[in-house]
């Protein structure tokens, strides 16, 4: 039998009986976190169609671009033009990443109303990525967050290197919690816990999330962001869901990669996540086949196949 004739998986356990959320918000990062790692510049019209397709597929949040200096990330140098031409779908959020106050000014001039900042849980990565120390990064972010909140913007905080750092190795859980709490206290509405190099395992994920809960952080203010370097992204996501986390970052078709680990295969694929959520009976609002078709379309533009197992299965 053709696997496509089997349709989507039926729920094998109810959310009530399996201690998972009844509904999950998928935070789509493909247009920003996925495409920024592509060496070939993706044309503006392709990016705009990609964003439109993702919205049509039912993604409630589509992280659109980053207002970084064009020399830092050439792929996203068209941020102002992209956001200027973007046709925003009703009910869809289009957050952007901003690195500093200048980036925020450019975002505000473009009419952005949802931003994210990118912090680190380790000293070494903070210095390599931001040219600042672990504590100094907050001095840079504080005016950005306060200005954004004063302008009525929603602010998300990314915490990178939560589960491991390629230079420092394992990261102390209390250090991760401290960084996350400082971002929340600063005014971030939510923090996304990033497994930047894909080394996390489910037990480690549980330990970190439980530590945040023990520190008094509500679960709705936590999100998870996994890379699939060691094939653990779905297992790690399930561990987070079992603890009550209800926002999961993912990238259509598994776009993206990690420059700090040669074997990295990119972000958790949105299609793989949706397939698992379907089987758990968790609401998510995404049309899987429409999304998979979009990932196949984008893969053709990029000239390489999608690494997503579900995209490959549905495309047969």
N, C-alpha and C positions, 0 to 999 in steps of 0.2 A: 504493500500500500504506500502511496505517496504520502510522506510525513505531513505535507500541507493539508491533506484531507482530514487529519486528526483535529484540526482547529486549534484553539487556544486551550491551555490546561484548565481543568475544572478545579475549583477550590477543594483541597483535601483536608483543610482544617479551618475552622472559623476563627476570626481574630480574637473572639472572646475566649476560646479554649486554648489558644496558642500564645496568649500574652503578647501579641503584636498589635500595633495600631490598626484601627479600622480603616484609616486613610493615610496615605503618604504623599507628601509634596515632593515631586521630582524637580530638582534644581538643575536644569540643563546647562552645561558648561561648554558644549562643543564649539560654538562660534568664537568663544574667547580662549579658553584653556586648551581646546582641541586644535584649533587652527593656528594658534601662535607658535606651535612647534613645527609647522610645515615650512620647509626651506623655500619652496616655490611660492611666489605671491599669488594668492587667490584673487581673481578679479572682483571688483566691487559688486557687479551685478550678480555674480554667483553667491557672494555672501548675503546679499539682500534676499535672494530667492531661498537660500538656506534658512534664513530667519523666518521667512514667511511660511515655508513648509513645516518648520518645527511648531509654529503657532497653530497651523491648521491641524497638525497631528494631535494637538491637545496638551502640549507642554504648558504648564501654568507660569513657569519662570524660565526665561531664556537669557542667560548672561551673554550680552551682545558683543562687547569689545572692551578695550582698555585704553584709557586716556594717558598712556605713558608717552615719554618723548619718542618721536619716530625712530631715532637712532637705536633705542633700546630694543624695540620689537618692530622691525620693519613690516612684518605681516599686518600689524594693527595700526600702521601709520595713517590709515584713512578713517580713523575713528570719528572725526568731526563730520566728514562727508557722509559716512555710513549712517550715523545717527540722524543727520539732516534729511536723508532720503528714506529712512525707515518708515514703513507704514505699520504703526502699532495696532495690533489686534485688540479688541475689547477684552478685558479681563486677564490680559497677559502682562506680566511684569518683565521689564527689560533692564536689569541692572548692568552696571559697567564697573570695571575695576579702575580705581584712581590711586596713583602711587604717592602723591604729595599734594600740597596746597595748589600748586600750579595746575596739576591734573584736575583737581576739583573745580578750579575756576573755568577751565575749558569745558568740563562736563556741565556745569551750570549754564554756561553760555549756549550749550547745545540743547538745553531743555531736559536734561536727565533728572529723574526723580528717585532713583534707586542706585546706591553705590556699594562697593565693597573695597576694603583695604586688605593688604596682604602682609601679615606679620609672621614672625618665626618663633619657634619654641627654643631655638638654640643660638648660642653666641656666634658660632662659626658661620652658619648660613646667613644670619642677619648681617654680618660684616661683608660676606661675599655678595649678597643680593642687594643690600641697602647701603653698604659702606658705613654702617653704624653698629654700635654694640647692642646687646640684648635690651638693656634699659633705655638706651638712646633712641631706639625705634619709637618708643611711646612719646617721646618729646616731639618727634616728627608727626606722629599720627594724631596727637591730641587736638591741635588746632583744626586739622582736617575734619575730624569727627564732629567737633563742637560746631564748626561752621556749617557742616552739612545738616546736622540736626536742627540748627537754628533756622535753616532755609526750608525745613520741612521734609528733608530727604530721609529715607530709610537707609541705615548703614549696617552692612554685614562685615564681620571680621573673619578673615581666613587665618588659621594658625597652621603653618607648615612645619614639617619635620616632627610631628607629634609622636610618631612611633619609632623613629630611628633617623639618624643623621649619618651621611656617608663619611663625614670627617670625625664626628664625636662618638658615633656608635649609639647604643641605647640612650634614650632620653628619660630623665627622672620624671615620674608622673607628677610629683608635686610642682615641678618647674612648669610643666604643661598647664596644669590647673592655674597656676599663678598668672601665666601669660593670658590665658583665656579670661580669667576674672578681671584682669586689668582692662581688657578690651570691652568687656560688658560694662564695667564701671564707668568707662569713658563715654559710653553712649551707644555702643553697638547693640542692635536688637537681637542678633544671633551670631554665634561663632561656628565656623565649619572646621572640624578637626581633620586635618589633612595627613594622609599617609603618603607623603610626597615621593618616597622611593619604593613604595609597595612592599614593605617588609612586615607589616602587621599580621597578626594571627587573631582568631576570634577571642581567645583568652585574654590577650593583651588589650583588645578593644573593650572587652567587658571591664577590665581593671581601670582603664582610663575613664570610661563613662561613669562607673560607680564612684570614682574619686570626685568627679564634678558634682554628682548628685549629693555626695556626702558633704561637699563644700557649700551646698545650698543653691546650686544652679538648677533651675527648672529644665526639664527635658525639652520643652518646646524651644528653648534658646540654644539647643545643640543640633548641629547637623554633622554628617559624616561625608568624607571625600576620600575614596579609595582608588589606588592604582593597582593594576593587576599583574605586576611584575612577577610574582610567584604564584599566580593563579588563586589568590585568596580573597579577591575583592567581593565576590558574592557571599562567601562564608562570613567575612567580616561584616558585611551589610546585614546579614541575617542576625548576627550576634547583637548588633546595635538595635535592630527592630525588636528583638526579644526583650530588650531593656526599656523600650518605649520611645526611642528616637523616631521621629516621623518626618524628617527632612533628609533626603539623600541626594547628593550630587552625582551626576552621571553625564556621559558624553555620547551623543548619537553615534552609533557605529563603533564606539571605542576609540574615537579620535583622540589624538594626543600622545604624549610619551613623557618619559622622565629623563632629562639630560644627565642625571646623576647615576643612572644605572643602565649599562649597555643593553641588558636583556629586557628592559621595560617594554611592555606592550601597550601602554596607554592607560587612560582612565577606564573605570567601570563603564561598560557599554550600556546605554540606556535601554536598549532592547533586551539585554540579558536581565537587567533589573526588572523590567516590566513583566517578562515571562515568569520570574520568580514571584512577583507580587500577585499575578493572576492566580498562580497555584495556591497561594496563601489566602486568597479571597480578600485581599487588601485593595481598596479603591485607590485609583491613581489618575483616571481621566484621560489616559493616552490611548490613541488608536495604534496598536502595535504594527499592523501591516503598513499603514501610512508612514509610520516612522521608519520602518525597515526599508521601504521603497526610497525614502529620502536619503538614507545612509548609502544605499546602493548608488543612487544618483550622485551623491557627493564623492563617493569612492571613484567613480568614473572620471570626475573632474580632477581628482588628485592623482589619478593614474596608478592606484594600488587598491587591493581588496580590503574590505573592512575586516578587522580582527574579531569582530563580534561573532560568537558561536550561533546566536539566534539569527542574526542577519544571514549568515552563511546557510543555515538550515532552511530559512524561508525563501531564499533566493534560488534554491535548487530546482 
